[in-house]
Amino acid sequence: MNIPANLKYTKDHEWVSLEGDVATVGITHFAQKELGDIVYVEVETLDQTLDKDEVFGTVEAVKTVSDLFLPLSGEIIEFNTGLEDAPELVNSDPYGDGWMIKVKVADLAEYETLLTAEGYKELIGA
């Protein structure tokens, strides 16, 4: 199971990378594997400010649709438009080209409340 140590994680299986006050968010390797083949990613919250744990979009797989939860409060400033033509990038490269959004973080202290890689491994039993 691929769980990079340099990222933070949520109990809802999102990962977060922080550079300054901008967080990049995607779903974990575990989540994409559980969902199966991803066929569509929808984010209609671009340029909106949301609170932590609010739904920022959905990911659609062959068998199911799942909500995406914002791991940190802030303004969604970018959507990975590469997913419009190639949503399967979430399956093939969840921590790289399969990222979903960038968020201008409102409260950096929230970042410290996220799970470490070790904490996430415990959560999923890896």
C-alpha positions as CSV (number, residue, x, y, z in Angstrom):
1,M,0.0,0.0,0.0
2,N,1.4,3.3,-1.1
3,I,1.2,5.9,1.8
4,P,3.8,8.6,1.4
5,A,5.3,9.8,4.7
6,N,5.5,13.4,3.6
7,L,1.7,13.9,3.3
8,K,-1.1,14.3,5.9
9,Y,-4.3,12.3,5.7
10,T,-8.0,12.4,6.7
11,K,-10.3,9.7,8.1
12,D,-12.3,10.2,4.8
13,H,-9.2,9.1,2.7
14,E,-8.1,12.4,1.3
15,W,-4.4,13.3,1.3
16,V,-2.9,16.8,1.8
17,S,0.3,18.4,0.7
18,L,1.0,21.9,2.1
19,E,3.2,24.5,0.5
20,G,3.0,27.8,2.4
21,D,-0.7,28.4,2.8
22,V,-1.8,26.4,-0.3
23,A,-2.8,22.8,0.1
24,T,-3.0,20.3,-2.7
25,V,-5.7,17.6,-2.1
26,G,-6.5,14.3,-3.6
27,I,-7.7,10.8,-2.6
28,T,-5.4,8.1,-1.3
29,H,-4.2,5.0,-3.0
30,F,-6.4,3.0,-0.6
31,A,-9.5,5.1,-1.6
32,Q,-9.0,4.8,-5.3
33,K,-8.4,1.0,-5.0
34,E,-11.7,0.6,-2.9
35,L,-13.6,2.7,-5.5
36,G,-12.4,0.9,-8.5
37,D,-12.1,2.4,-12.0
38,I,-12.7,6.2,-11.7
39,V,-14.7,7.6,-14.6
40,Y,-15.5,11.1,-13.5
41,V,-14.4,13.8,-11.0
42,E,-16.7,16.7,-10.3
43,V,-15.8,19.8,-8.4
44,E,-18.3,22.6,-8.6
45,T,-16.9,24.6,-5.7
46,L,-14.0,26.4,-7.5
47,D,-13.5,29.9,-6.1
48,Q,-15.7,29.1,-3.1
49,T,-14.7,29.2,0.5
50,L,-15.7,26.1,2.5
51,D,-15.3,24.8,6.0
52,K,-13.2,21.8,6.9
53,D,-15.2,18.5,6.3
54,E,-17.7,20.2,3.8
55,V,-18.3,18.4,0.6
56,F,-16.2,20.0,-2.2
57,G,-17.0,17.5,-5.0
58,T,-17.7,13.9,-6.0
59,V,-15.7,11.1,-7.6
60,E,-17.6,8.7,-9.8
61,A,-16.4,5.1,-10.3
62,V,-18.0,2.4,-12.4
63,K,-19.9,1.0,-9.3
64,T,-20.5,4.0,-7.1
65,V,-20.3,7.8,-6.5
66,S,-18.5,9.1,-3.4
67,D,-18.4,12.6,-1.9
68,L,-15.1,14.4,-1.4
69,F,-14.6,16.1,1.9
70,L,-12.5,19.2,2.3
71,P,-9.7,18.4,4.8
72,L,-8.9,22.1,5.6
73,S,-11.0,25.2,5.7
74,G,-10.3,27.7,2.9
75,E,-10.9,28.8,-0.7
76,I,-10.7,26.3,-3.5
77,I,-8.4,28.1,-6.0
78,E,-7.7,25.4,-8.5
79,F,-9.1,22.3,-10.0
80,N,-7.0,19.7,-11.8
81,T,-8.5,20.1,-15.3
82,G,-6.4,17.2,-16.5
83,L,-9.0,15.0,-14.7
84,E,-11.7,16.2,-17.1
85,D,-10.2,14.2,-20.0
86,A,-8.4,11.6,-17.9
87,P,-10.1,10.8,-14.6
88,E,-8.2,7.5,-14.5
89,L,-5.2,9.5,-13.4
90,V,-6.7,9.2,-9.9
91,N,-6.3,5.5,-10.2
92,S,-2.9,5.4,-11.9
93,D,-1.2,8.3,-10.0
94,P,-3.3,9.3,-7.0
95,Y,-0.4,11.3,-5.3
96,G,0.9,12.9,-8.5
97,D,-1.0,13.7,-11.7
98,G,-4.3,12.5,-10.0
99,W,-4.4,15.4,-7.5
100,M,-7.9,17.1,-7.4
101,I,-7.8,20.6,-6.0
102,K,-5.7,23.3,-4.5
103,V,-7.0,25.3,-1.5
104,K,-5.8,28.6,0.0
105,V,-5.9,27.5,3.7
106,A,-7.8,29.7,6.1
107,D,-6.4,28.2,9.3
108,L,-3.0,26.5,9.1
109,A,-3.5,25.1,12.6
110,E,-6.0,22.6,11.1
111,Y,-3.2,21.0,9.2
112,E,-1.6,19.8,12.4
113,T,-4.9,18.0,13.3
114,L,-4.7,15.7,10.2
115,L,-3.4,12.1,10.4
116,T,0.3,11.3,9.8
117,A,1.2,8.5,7.4
118,E,1.5,6.2,10.5
119,G,-1.9,7.3,11.8
120,Y,-3.5,6.7,8.4
121,K,-1.9,3.2,8.2
122,E,-3.5,2.4,11.5
123,L,-6.9,3.7,10.3
124,I,-6.9,1.4,7.3
125,G,-5.2,-1.5,8.9
126,A,-2.1,-1.4,6.6
